[in-house]
Amino acid sequence: MAVRAGSIDQNLIPANAQNKYGVRPKDLPLSCPMPGMYLWNSHPKVYIPVEETGEAKCPYCGAQYLMTAADE
């Protein structure tokens, strides 16, 4: 049986549950909701241009994304 994104046996985080998210260069290109989030109760996927200024806001849910230190 194929694994589906968002199935109950996966360790995912709730979408749109926080107001601020720290992201790293390895997370680019950034989309909201991010990979690893449940999708069943979220808004449509939108790409967030956080690399331009180091911070950006999702137009759907208002989540703020801030670039953190570079990948190690």
HUZIDA-V701987 format. One record per residue. N is the residue number from 0. RES is the residue in one small letter. SS is DSSP state (H for helix, E for strand, C for the rest). PHI is phi as a letter, one per 20 degrees, with the letter a starting at -180 (none if undefined). D_FIRST is the distance of its C-alpha to the first C-alpha in Angstrom with 2 decimals. Layout:
# HUZIDA-V701987
n: [N N]
res: [RES RES]
ss: [SS SS]
phi: [PHI PHI]
d_first: [D_FIRST D_FIRST]
This chain:
# HUZIDA-V701987
n: [0 1 2 3 4 5 6 7 8 9 10 11 12 13 14 15 16 17 18 19 20 21 22 23 24 25 26 27 28 29 30 31 32 33 34 35 36 37 38 39 40 41 42 43 44 45 46 47 48 49 50 51 52 53 54 55 56 57 58 59 60 61 62 63 64 65 66 67 68 69 70 71]
res: [m a v r a g s i d q n l i p a n a q n k y g v r p k d l p l s c p m p g m y l w n s h p k v y i p v e e t g e a k c p y c g a q y l m t a a d e]
ss: [C C C C C C C C C C C C E C C C C C C E E E E C H H H C C E E E C C C C E C C C C C C C C E E E C C C C C C E E E C C C C C C E E E E C C C C C]
phi: [none f e d f n f f e e e d d f f l e d e c c e c d g f e e f e c c f f g n d f d f d d e f f c e d e f f f c n b a c f f e d n f e d c f d g f f e]
d_first: [0.00 3.81 6.55 9.15 12.79 14.54 12.08 14.17 12.78 14.05 17.75 19.01 22.59 23.94 24.96 28.71 29.54 32.23 35.20 35.35 32.87 33.91 32.25 32.76 33.13 29.69 28.29 29.95 29.49 29.20 27.51 27.56 25.20 24.35 20.98 19.75 20.98 19.42 19.81 19.85 23.52 24.85 27.03 26.26 25.71 29.10 30.26 32.90 35.79 36.38 37.56 40.69 42.44 40.27 39.35 37.98 36.99 34.13 35.76 33.33 33.11 35.99 34.13 36.27 34.90 37.20 37.00 37.43 38.56 37.26 34.30 35.39]
